[in-house]
Amino acid sequence: MTALTYRTLDGDQAALPAEAVDDFAASLRGRLITPADEDYPPLRHVWNGMVDRHPALIACCQGNQDIVQAIDFASTRRMWLSVRGGGHHIAGNAIAEGGLVIDLSAMRSVHVDPRQGTARVAPGALLGDVDAETQAFGLATPLGVNSTTGVAGLTLGGGFGWLTRKFGMTADNLLSADVITADGQRHRVSAEDEPELFWALRGGGGNFGVVTSFEFRLHPVGPEVHAGLVVYPFDQARQVLQAWRDFTHQAPDELSVWAILRDAPPLPFLPEAVHGQRVVVFALMHCGDPAHAERDVAPVLAFGEPVGQMLGTQPYAGFQAAFDPLLAPGARNYWKSHDFQDLSDAALEEAITAAEMLPGTECEIFLAQLGGAMSRVDPTATAYAGRNAHYVMNVHARWQDAAEDDRCRDWARDVFRALAPFATGGGYVNFLTEDEGDRIASAYGVNYERLQAVKRRYDPDNLFRVNLNIPPAAAEDAA
């Protein structure tokens, strides 16, 4: 074996003796991957093709004891450490450059208890895994809108999607979790057991340990819902966006309507002449009584004069995966995001102006409607503090050619700056990029100092720092 080096928590390089690597590999049920292994290249890559990091080792864990061994190996050596669930975060936090990756992607089990209305989910599970198992019983928990996203990262950052207005954030539906902390100790946390750590996990990201199991509350949903798309030409953008904004102020919790400004994909229900043209797309789901769905959705069809629509009853799990082709892994992605309490005409005008200058056919601006159940939770009830965000904007730059990096990133940053005066100043940590460390404290707002105190208690040396990092409080502050 070629001699390995690794990055320490102090930023230095240190030698990794072959004997230590061999002993570590022998202690695992799963495989230990080194740069010499043929599986190393695909395992170091993540959803965002811009992330090009080279870890020293990748521990493909098969169970909790593998995770304990990996944490001990990294902690003993003060080794740069990351945790990979779905590998979907825009910042690429799943991969520690020159460090050890705890890869949980093989741990994907989902166990549903339909009588109790709960699901126990392993840390490598993807949203599609959960939807497939829960929908067998006509149940669901609020998740995101891309079925290849990892459940772990989504939940730990808060998590929102089509069901959030009715049932709250993903983190609001977490009933308990199993966690292995930096000292290798195992904890089962809930509102009754170690409630402070449980509080921190519901929005505080991967700062506090490796969560090895999530227990979720489930709700009756589907298996069919009323959902689909309504597409308007871009020359109606001002009219339809203002109508949408006004409609969302009084829409029922069962209905979520998101606005997307982009070039039209070649969808079969759109006239061929519209393909590739700038459009405003309203994507929606109604998860309530089917007898009320068409009535509740009807105003969306009257925002203007649509060029196409595809609305109707369809499987919930199918619509959860409907946007997967537009979010396939491997492309280069850069995001900038804002929270809004409301969207003034001036804010919408800035979004329209930005969409007129999309730098590529895969780039888009989406405005997600939140509010409803998630906004009726106190900001201090969980670590996720953005309860006043009735809308989240994500400026999604997506492209294939590295030569376009500067142009696409500059566009996203320009849009972010233009919309900043209208935003709350908070943020959604699952949308923050690697270069936005200065936004972490504001994203957590009133909860930030409390999170630092929890970090001090469970990870005083900040072993878990390859994330949207919350440094531990100083000893005197945590007392």
N, C-alpha and C positions, 0 to 999 in steps of 0.2 A: 504494500500500500504506500502510495506517495504520502510524504509527511504533510499533515494538515495543520493549518493555523486557524485561530478563531478570534473574533472580536470580543473584547471584554466590556463590561459595563462602564469602565473608565475610558473606553475608546481606544485602548491599546490592542496590539496583536500579540497573541500568545501561542505557543506550540501545543499541539494536541497529540500526545504520544499514541502510537498505533495500539499499544497494549490497552490503554484506556478506552479507545474506540471499540476494540474487540470485546472487552469486558462489558461495556455498555450494550453492545449488540446482543450479547449472550443473555443479558438480563431481560430482554424484551420478548414478548410473544409476537409482536409485529416486526417488520423489517426496519433496519437502520440503513438509510441511504446516504452514500457519500458521493462527491463529485465524480468518482470513477465509475459509478453504476449507470447502466443504460436507462434506468427509470428516473435518473436525476433531472434531465432537462424538462420533461413534462410536469414533474412534481414541483419544480421551482417557479413555474409559470402560474399566473392567476388570471382572473377575468379581465382585468385591465391590461391590455397589451403594452402600455407604457412602462409597466413595472418590470424591471430587468435586474433582479437581485440574485446573488449567489450565496446561499447559506453554506455553512461548513458541513452541517449534518441535517438530515430530515428523519425524525422518528415517526414512523407510520404506526400509530398506536392502535392496539386492538382492545384495550380495556383500561380500567382505572389504574391498575398497577403499572402498566406501561407509562401512564402519565406521571405517576409518582416518581418512577425511576428517571424520567426525562427532566422533571423539575429538579430533582436532587443533583443530576449530572450538571445541569446549567448553574444551579445555585452554588454548588461547591467550587466551581471554577469562575464564578462571576461572569458568566457567559451571556452574551446578547441572546435574547429568547423571544420567540413569537409563537402564536397559536393560530392554527389554520382550521377553520370550520368549513365554510363554503368557498372561501377565497374570493369573495365578491366585492369587498370594500374598495371604493375608488382609490384610496391611498395605498393599497397594497400591503396593509399591515400584517397580512398573513405570513409574510416572508421577511426574516431577519437577515440582513446583509452580513455575511461572515459569522452568523450565529447558528443557533439550533432552532429548528422548526418542529413544534409539536403538531403533527398532522393528524387530525381527527376525522378525516374524510371517509374512512372505512366504517366509522361508528354511526350508522344511519337508521337504527331501528326506531319504530314508532309503535307504541302500544296504546290502544284506545279502550277505555272503560265506558261503554255507552250508558250503563246504568248510573254511574256517578257523573257522567258528562265531563270526563277528563281525558287527557292524553299525556303519556310520558314519552318524551322525545330525546333521542341521543344527540350529542353535540355536532356530529357531522351531517345530520339530516338536512335536506334541502326543503324548500317550501312545497315543492311538488310531492315529496315523500309524505309530508303531513296531510296535505289535501287529499291524496289518494286514500289514505287509511281512514281519515275522519269522515270523508264523504260517503264511505261505505255504509255509514249509519246516519247520513243526513245531518252531519255536524261539522262545525268549523270553528277555528279561532282566528282573530284578525291577523293577517300576515301581509307581506308585500305583494307586488304585482309582477314579479319575474320569478318563475317557478324554479330557476336554478340558483336563487339566492340562498345562502345558508341561514338556517333558523337561529343559530347561536348569535351571530353578529347582529342580525336584525333585532332580536329581542333585547340584547344588552344595550343597544343604542336607542331603544324606544319602540320602533317599529310601527309603521302605519300602512294602510291599504284601503281597499274598497269597503271593508267592514268596520273601519275605525269610527265613523260617525255614529254607528249604531251600538257598537260594543266596546269602544275604547282602543287604546294603543295595544300593541302586542304585549308590552310589558305590564299593562294593566290587567292582563288575563293570565299572568304568571302566578301560579299558586304556591309553588315551591321549587327549589333547585338544589342539586348536589354540586358542591364546589370543592376543588382541591386548591388550597392556598399555597403561598410561596414556601411555607415551612413543611410542605408535604402532608399536612393534616386534611382530613376529609370532613366536610360539614354538610348537613342537610338543613337548609335555611327556608324560612317561611315567615309569615306575619307573627307567628308565635315563637319560633326558634331562631335565635340570632337575627332579630328583626332589623337591626341596623345594617348588616351585610345584605340582607334581602332587599332592603330599601335601595341600597347603592347599586345592586345588580340591575334594577329596573330603570335603566337609562344611563348608567355610569360606564358603559363599555366594558372592555376586557381588562380593566385596571386592577382587579381584586383577586384574580385566580383563574383557574381553568374550570368552567362549568361543564360538568360531565353528564348532566341530565336536567331536563326542564319538564315541569308538570304544568299543563295549561288547562284553563277552564274552556269548555266547548259550548257552542250555542247551536240551536237548530237553524240550519242554513241549507237551502237547496233540497235535493241535489240539482235542481234547476232554478235559475234566477232570470230576471229580465235584465238584459245587458246589451251593450254594443257600442256603435260609433255613429256620430252625426258629423258630416263634413261640410264646411262652408268655404266659399272662395275668400281669398285673402283681402279682396277689396271691400269685404263686409266686416273686416276684423274689428274695427272700432264699435260698430253697432252690436255685433253678436257678443263681444266680450263684455260690454257694459250690460247687456241684457242678462248674460250669464251671471255676472257679479250680483246684480239685483235679485236674480232668482235664488242664488245660493243663500241669501239672507233669510229666506223663509222656506227653503226646501226641507222635507221631512228627513229625520235621521236615517231612515232606511235607504235614502238615495244619495249617492256620491257622484258628482260630475266633475271631471277634470278637463282643463283646456290645454291643448297642445298646439304650438305654432311650429310648423315644419313644412318640408316639401312632401307632397302626397306620395306614399308608396304605391306600387301597382296593385292595389286591392281590387278584387274582382267585381265588387259592387260599384266601383267608381268608373265613370266614363273614361275611355282611354286618353282623351284629350286633357284630363285632369292630372294624369300620372306625371309626377315630377314638378307639378305646379305648387306654388306656395299656398297653403291652406290653413284654416283653423279647424282643428278636430276636437270634438267633445266626446270623451270616452266616459261611459257611465255604467253603474250597476245599481239595481234596486234589489235589496235583499229581503224585502218585507212581503206582505200579503200579495200574491199574484193578482188578486182581484183589483188592487189599487195601483199596480205598477204602471199600466199604460196611461192612466189619468195623471199620475205624479210626474211621468216622464214627458208628457205631451208638450209642456212649454219649451223644452229644449229644441223641438222641431220648429218652433215659431220664433226663434231668435232672429231669423232672417230667411233667406232662400237657399236651402242646402243644395249642394251638387250631388249628394249621395248620402245614404244612410243604411245601416245594417243594425236593426234593433229587433229584439225578440227574445223568446225563451231559449236558453241554452244551458248546458251543464256548467255549474259553478267552477269546477276544477278546470274545465276547458278554457273559460274566460281568464282564469288565473294564469294560464300559460299563453294567452293570445298575443302578448307583446314579446314573447321570447325571441322570435326571429329578428326583431329590431334591436335586441340586446344580446346577441350572440357573443360568446367570449372571443378574445383575441384582438379586437379592434383597439385603437388608441383612444382613451377617454380622459376628459378633464371636465370637472364640474365646478360650478359656483352656485351657491344657494342662499336664499333669504327666507325668513319668516315674515308674514304680514298679518296684522290684525284686521285690516281691511284693504281694499284695492281702490284707490281714488282713480278718477278719470286720468289724472296726470300720470299715475303709475302705469296704468294700462297703455297709455300713449308711449311711454318709454319702452315697454315690452314690445309693442308693435314696431317701433322704430328699430329696435334690436333685431327683431325677426326679419325685417327687410334686408338685413346685412348678414344673414346666415352664411358662414364661411364654407359650408359643405352640405351635401345632400342628406347626410346622416345626422346633422346637428339639429337641435330643437330647443325650444323653451317650453317647459311644462309648468302649469299652475295647478297644484293639487288642492282640492277643497277639503278642509278639515272641519273643525268645530264639532257640534253635536256632543256625543257622550264623552269624547276625550277632553273637551273644554270644560266639562263640569267636575273635573277632578282638581283638587287643590294643587297648586304648583309645587308644594313641598311634600305631597303625599308619596311621590316617587322621585328618583333622581332626575327623571326627565321633567324639565321645568317649563317647556314651551307650550303651556296650556292656553295662552292667549293667541296662538298662531291659528287663525282661521283659514290661512292659505300658506302653502309652502311652494316657493318657486325653485326649480332646478334648471339652471342654464347648462344644458348637456351638449358639450362639444364632443363629437365622435368622428373619427376619421381613420384612414388606413395607412397613409404614407407619412413616415417620420419627417419628411421634408415640410409637411404642413403643421408641424408642432407649434411653432411660434405664432403663426397666423390664427390657429384655432384657439390656443390658450389666450392670446391677447383679446380676441373677440369676447370670450367668456368673462375675462376680467373687466373689460370695458362695460359689459352689460351689468355686472355685479356693482360696479361703481355708480352707474347711472340710476340703479334702483335703490341704492343704499338709503337715500333720504326718506324713502317711504316705508322702510322695513322696521321691525321691532328692535333690532340690534341683537337678538338672540340667534339661534341656529340649531340645525338638526345634525347631530354628530355623525350620523351614518352618511351624510352627504359632504362632510368636510374633507378637503384634500390634504395631501402631505404637507403643503406649504401654508397651512392655516392654523398653526399652533397658537397664534395669538387670539383666535376666536374661541378657544375651548372654554375659558373662564366665563365669557359672556353667554355661551351656549347653555351653561348650567346655572347661570344667574344666581339667585338666592341660595341655591343648593351647593355651590362650589366649595365653600369652606367646610361644610359638613362632609362632603365627599373626600376632601383632603384628610380629615380626621379618620374616616374609615380606612383610607389608604394607609395611613400611619399605623393603624392597628393590625392590618392584615398583610401588608406588603411594605414594611418600613424601608427596605433597601431599594424599592422600586424595581424589582426583578421584572415585573410585567410592565414594560415601558414602550414596547413597539406597538403603539396604539395611539388614539387621541388621548395623550397622557395627562393624568392628574397626579402631580407630584405629591408625595406625602407631606402632611403638615409638619412644621418644626415641632420638636418635642414639647416645648412650652405651650404651643398653640393647641396641640392635641390633648393636653391634660384636662 
